[in-house]
Amino acid sequence: MGKDSKKQKREDAGFPGAVFSWSIEDVYNEELYRNLVEKIPNEFKSVEEHFGAYIYPLLEETRTQLHSSMEALSAAPFAEVIAFDEAKPHGSQHYDVRVDYWRNRYGHGKEPYKLLPGDILILANGRPQTICDLRLQGRSWAYSTVVKLKDSDEEEDNNISAYFKVKASQDIESNWKSMFVVFLMNVVT
């Protein structure tokens, strides 16, 4: 697949598809959108032109924030997955996830991390402390985004962040011996 074809697939998949298509090398590539980010004009001929002017600056800003978050993996909030099931419709790369509890390395005694819709997470078969950990032989991982939190009337132990649904960047094998989720950033708030 050529570079232009890969770029076109990113555009066709929308914002989440573009983010999910990024490899570690893409996240670290400061040139990824350099030739596509242009000065935003003061006037536009159409609504489409107006929205289109912000696509590549938004992708570049997101790539930069993701890069920064991946540099700080060792301090990122994380949790061990205790239940992981494919959600319906099957084959949609949606999964129901239950974690033990969030460990917040940022906190220093503050409130624990609270999961939000739009959070970008890494799902991995081991807890990554650095980007190099994601590249280890035998290590499997995928980006995911939180699409739904457990309803508040179903809360257990007042920990709504312990059960949620994600959309993953790829199919996840549920036979991993251990699984962790690591918070990277939020693309909604």
C-alpha positions as CSV (number, residue, x, y, z in Angstrom):
1,M,0.0,0.0,0.0
2,G,1.5,3.3,-1.0
3,K,1.9,6.3,1.3
4,D,-0.9,8.3,-0.5
5,S,-3.3,5.3,-0.2
6,K,-2.6,5.0,3.5
7,K,-3.2,8.8,3.9
8,Q,-6.5,8.5,2.0
9,K,-7.6,5.6,4.3
10,R,-6.9,7.8,7.3
11,E,-9.1,10.6,5.8
12,D,-11.9,8.1,4.9
13,A,-12.1,6.6,8.4
14,G,-12.8,9.9,10.2
15,F,-11.0,11.3,13.2
16,P,-10.9,8.2,15.4
17,G,-9.9,6.1,12.4
18,A,-7.0,8.5,11.7
19,V,-5.8,8.3,15.3
20,F,-6.2,4.5,15.4
21,S,-4.2,4.2,12.2
22,W,-1.1,5.8,13.7
23,S,1.8,3.5,14.4
24,I,4.3,4.5,17.2
25,E,6.5,5.8,14.4
26,D,3.7,8.0,13.1
27,V,3.1,9.4,16.6
28,Y,6.8,10.3,16.9
29,N,7.0,11.6,13.3
30,E,7.0,15.4,13.5
31,E,6.7,15.6,9.7
32,L,3.5,13.5,9.5
33,Y,1.2,16.4,8.8
34,R,3.8,19.2,8.2
35,N,3.0,19.6,4.5
36,L,-0.8,19.4,5.1
37,V,-1.2,22.0,7.9
38,E,-1.9,25.3,6.3
39,K,-2.7,28.8,7.6
40,I,-6.4,29.0,8.4
41,P,-8.0,31.8,6.3
42,N,-10.2,34.5,7.9
43,E,-13.0,33.9,5.4
44,F,-14.5,30.7,3.9
45,K,-16.6,30.0,0.8
46,S,-18.6,27.2,2.4
47,V,-19.2,25.4,5.6
48,E,-17.3,22.4,4.2
49,E,-14.3,24.6,3.5
50,H,-14.5,26.1,7.0
51,F,-14.5,22.6,8.7
52,G,-12.0,21.2,6.3
53,A,-9.5,24.0,7.2
54,Y,-9.3,22.6,10.8
55,I,-8.8,18.8,10.0
56,Y,-5.0,18.7,9.7
57,P,-4.3,21.2,12.5
58,L,-6.5,19.1,14.8
59,L,-4.8,15.9,13.7
60,E,-1.3,17.4,14.3
61,E,-2.3,18.8,17.7
62,T,-3.7,15.3,18.6
63,R,-0.5,13.6,17.4
64,T,1.6,16.0,19.4
65,Q,-0.4,15.4,22.6
66,L,-0.4,11.6,22.0
67,H,3.4,11.8,21.6
68,S,3.7,13.7,24.9
69,S,1.5,11.2,26.7
70,M,3.4,8.2,25.3
71,E,6.6,9.8,26.6
72,A,5.1,9.8,30.1
73,L,3.7,6.2,30.2
74,S,5.4,5.4,33.5
75,A,3.4,8.2,35.2
76,A,0.1,7.6,33.4
77,P,-3.0,6.3,35.2
78,F,-3.4,2.5,34.6
79,A,-5.4,-0.5,35.8
80,E,-5.3,-4.2,35.5
81,V,-8.2,-5.7,33.4
82,I,-10.1,-8.4,35.3
83,A,-12.8,-9.0,32.7
84,F,-12.7,-8.5,29.0
85,D,-15.5,-9.6,26.6
86,E,-16.4,-8.9,23.0
87,A,-19.5,-6.7,22.9
88,K,-22.3,-6.9,20.3
89,P,-22.3,-6.7,17.4
90,H,-19.5,-9.2,17.3
91,G,-16.7,-8.2,14.9
92,S,-17.2,-4.5,15.6
93,Q,-14.0,-4.2,17.7
94,H,-16.2,-3.1,20.7
95,Y,-15.3,-4.7,24.1
96,D,-16.7,-4.6,27.6
97,V,-13.9,-4.0,30.0
98,R,-13.8,-4.3,33.8
99,V,-10.7,-3.2,35.7
100,D,-9.7,-3.8,39.4
101,Y,-9.0,-0.1,40.2
102,W,-7.2,2.8,38.7
103,R,-3.7,3.6,40.0
104,N,-3.0,7.2,39.5
105,R,0.7,8.0,39.4
106,Y,-0.1,11.7,38.7
107,G,-2.2,11.9,41.9
108,H,0.2,12.1,44.9
109,G,-2.8,11.6,47.2
110,K,-5.3,13.5,45.1
111,E,-8.5,12.0,43.8
112,P,-8.0,8.9,41.7
113,Y,-8.2,9.1,37.9
114,K,-11.8,9.1,36.6
115,L,-12.5,7.6,33.2
116,L,-14.4,9.7,30.6
117,P,-16.0,9.0,27.2
118,G,-13.4,10.0,24.6
119,D,-10.4,8.8,26.6
120,I,-7.8,7.2,24.4
121,L,-6.2,4.2,26.2
122,I,-3.7,1.6,25.4
123,L,-4.8,-2.0,25.9
124,A,-1.7,-4.2,26.4
125,N,-0.8,-7.7,27.5
126,G,1.6,-6.3,30.0
127,R,1.9,-2.9,31.7
128,P,4.1,-0.7,29.5
129,Q,6.3,1.7,31.4
130,T,7.9,3.1,28.2
131,I,7.4,3.1,24.5
132,C,10.1,0.4,24.2
133,D,7.9,-1.9,26.3
134,L,5.3,-1.8,23.5
135,R,7.9,-2.9,21.0
136,L,9.1,-6.0,23.0
137,Q,8.8,-9.3,21.2
138,G,5.6,-11.0,22.3
139,R,4.0,-7.8,23.4
140,S,0.6,-7.1,22.0
141,W,-1.2,-3.8,22.3
142,A,-3.9,-1.6,20.7
143,Y,-5.3,1.9,21.0
144,S,-8.8,2.1,22.2
145,T,-11.3,4.8,23.0
146,V,-13.9,4.8,25.8
147,V,-17.4,4.9,24.2
148,K,-19.6,4.2,27.2
149,L,-19.3,4.2,31.0
150,K,-21.4,1.8,33.2
151,D,-24.7,3.4,34.1
152,S,-24.7,5.0,37.5
153,D,-27.6,2.9,38.8
154,E,-25.5,-0.2,38.2
155,E,-22.5,1.1,40.2
156,E,-20.6,-1.1,42.5
157,D,-18.5,0.3,45.2
158,N,-19.1,3.8,43.8
159,N,-16.5,3.1,41.1
160,I,-18.1,3.8,37.8
161,S,-14.6,3.9,36.2
162,A,-14.2,0.2,36.8
163,Y,-16.6,-1.0,34.0
164,F,-16.8,0.5,30.5
165,K,-17.0,-0.2,26.8
166,V,-14.2,0.6,24.4
167,K,-13.8,0.6,20.6
168,A,-10.3,-0.8,19.8
169,S,-8.1,-0.1,16.9
170,Q,-7.9,-3.8,16.0
171,D,-9.4,-7.1,17.1
172,I,-8.1,-8.1,20.6
173,E,-7.4,-11.7,21.5
174,S,-9.0,-12.4,24.8
175,N,-6.5,-15.2,25.6
176,W,-3.8,-12.8,27.0
177,K,-2.6,-14.0,30.4
178,S,-2.7,-10.5,31.7
179,M,-4.1,-7.2,30.3
180,F,-3.7,-3.6,31.3
181,V,-5.2,-0.3,30.3
182,V,-3.2,2.8,30.3
183,F,-4.7,6.3,29.9
184,L,-3.1,8.5,27.2
185,M,-5.4,11.5,26.6
186,N,-9.0,12.6,26.1
187,V,-10.1,13.7,22.6
188,V,-13.5,15.1,23.7
189,T,-13.0,17.4,26.7
